[in-house]
């Protein structure tokens, strides 16, 4: 993401290739994106409008949809309308918003609709490949700046911080937790804290275990609810 879409140690490969649908109204961009994606990612469909997107997603049932936020067609809802029209598939198909816009209102709107992440079109091929694998694996993917918009929007309700929860974490684990929850990659956390990537991985595993969480997405929600970011 402008500073963090990678997972730090490269894309996490799955047993089977990730099936992806690309939704964007510019054919040249779709072609360029396909060329930049790792060969292990299979593009099984493309669409340029809201209606086309809903149709191809229903037909192909991909693991991930790379979705432009602003699309022609539909009732003017753009990417949000595509997600709404595919609501029955949200348990198996994850949406990753991909846009030239980094406006807070665009980010929050598409996440409220059900997208699992939001990256800008300045992202590199390696970074978007990594983001696809992370979203397919259940993570939420944002740059730190865009993640801040989401945390501001969804973390506004105050919640009591249980001392025993925080007491489970060491000072270093708390530092790692905050950065990971903000959307930093393992590599970026390592650079920020002057530790190795392997050490970051160890701390993240410990944090998730101690807090009884199963993913970075749950960790971000947990930290936002407790105003820890």
N, C-alpha and C positions, 0 to 999 in steps of 0.2 A: 504494500500500500504505500502511498507516497513515502512512507517510511517503514511500513511493515506489512507486507502480505505473506512473506515466507514463514515457514514453520521453523526455520533455523537450521535444520539438518536436511533440508530438501523435502520434496513431496513424499508423503507417506503412501507407498504403493499398496494397493489392495490385491486380493486374490484374483479378481477379475477387473478388466478395464472399466473405467467410469464412462457411462453413456451420457452424452451432453446434447442439449438443444440450444442453439444460438438464436436469440431474438434481437434483431436490430434492423432499422429501416434503411440502413446503408449497406448495399451489397459489397462494396469495396471493403468496408470495415469487417463484415462477416468473413470475407475471404482471407483478409490479413490475420484475423484472430484464429481462424482454423489453421493457418500456416504456422502460427506462433505456438500453438498448443503442443504439448508433448505427444508423440505418436501413441502413447498408451491411453490417451483420451480419445474416445470414439465419438465424433459428431454425427448423430443419427438423424438430425433434422435442423431446419432453419425456418425462420419466419420474419416477415417485415412489418406485419400489422397485428393489432390485438386479436382479430378474428383468426388469422392464420396461426398465431402463436397458440391460442387455446386449442385449436384443432390438432396441431402437430404434437403438442404435449400430451393430449388425451390419447393420441394414436401410438406414440412412441414410448410414453411413460419413462422418461429418462431419470437418472439419479440426480442430475443437476441441470438447471436452466440458467444460462447466462443471459440476463434480461436487461435490455436498455430501459431506462426509466421513462423516457419520453417517446411514445409511439403513436403513429397515426391510426385511425380507426376506432372502433368501439364508441364509448360515450364520453370520451375525453379523459378517461382515467389513466391512460397509458399503461405503464408497467403494473401499477396497482390493479388495474382491471384484468390483466392477464392472470395475476395471482388469484384474484377473486373468482375468476372463471375456471380455475384449476383447483379450487378449494378441496375437492374430494381426493386429490392426490397428494396433499401436503404431508401426509405421513410417510410417503415414500419418495417424493420428488422435492428437492430443495432448490430454492431460488437465490441466486447471487446477482444482485443488482450491479450493473456496469454502465457508468454514465460519464459524460463530460462535466456534469454538474457536481459540485461539492457543497451545494447549499443545504443548510440545516433542514429546511422544510422538505426538500426532496428525500433526504436520508431518512428522516423520521417517518414520513408518509409511507415509504415503501417497506420499512421495517414493521410498522404497525400493520401493514397488509399481510405480512407473513414471510418476507424475505429473511434469509439467514445471514446476510452480509451485504456489504456495499463497498465497491472499489471504483476508482476513477480510471478513465481510459488512458491515462499516462502509465499504467501498469505494464511491466515487461512480460514477455512470453513465459519466462520461468516463474515469475510471481503469480501470474494468472493460473498456471498449471498447479502450482502449490495451493492456491486458494480453492481451486476446484476440488482437489483431494481433501482439503481440510473441511470444506462444507459437506462433501459427500460423507465424510466420517463423523459428522455431527457437530463440528465446531462452528462458531460464528466468526466471520472474518471482516475486520474493519481496520483502517488506519487509526492510529491514536487520536488524531483530530476528529475524524468522523465518529469514532466510538464515543467521544465526548458528547456529541449531539444526542446520541442514543441514550447515554447515561443520564444526561440532563432531562430528557423527555420521560424516561421510564423509572428513574430513580428518585423522583421527587417526594414520594411518600415516606415520611420518617419511619424508622423502625428501631426498636430497641436493640442494642448490640449486646449480645450475651457474652459476658466476660469469659465464661468457660470456653466459648468457641475461639476467641482470640488467644486465650492462654495456651491453646493447643499448639499455636504456631510460634516458631522462633522468630527473632527479629529479621533474620535473613529470609526466612520463608514468607514473612509478611511483605517484605520488599518485592520479592519475586511474584507473589500473588497479585499485588497491585499492578505491576507492569503487564503481567499476562492477562489480567482481567481487562486492561485498557486496550488490548489488541496487539501488544508487542510480540514479535516472533522470539523463539528461543535464542536465536543468534543476537538479536537486538538487546534482549535482557542480559545476555552474557557480556556484551560490549558495555552496556550501561553500568553494570555492577562489577565489571572487571573480574569475572569468573568464567569458567569453561562452560561450553554448551552442555556437556555431560552433567556438570553440577546443576545447571538450571533444570535439566530433565529430572534429576533426582529430587530437587526441591519441589517441582510441580507435582510429581507423583506423591510426595509426602503431604503436600497441601491438600490435594484431592482426597487422599485417604483419610487424613485427620478431620476434614470437614464433611466427609461422607458425600462427596460429589463425584460425578462421573465424567464430566467434560469441561472444557474451557467455557462453553456457553453457559453452563450452570454456574461456573465460578464467577463469570461476569455479572450474572443476575444476582448472585449471593452478595457480591461486594457492593453492587449498586444499591441494593435494598438497605445495606448497613452504612451507606455513605462513607465507604472506605477508599474511594478513588479520588 
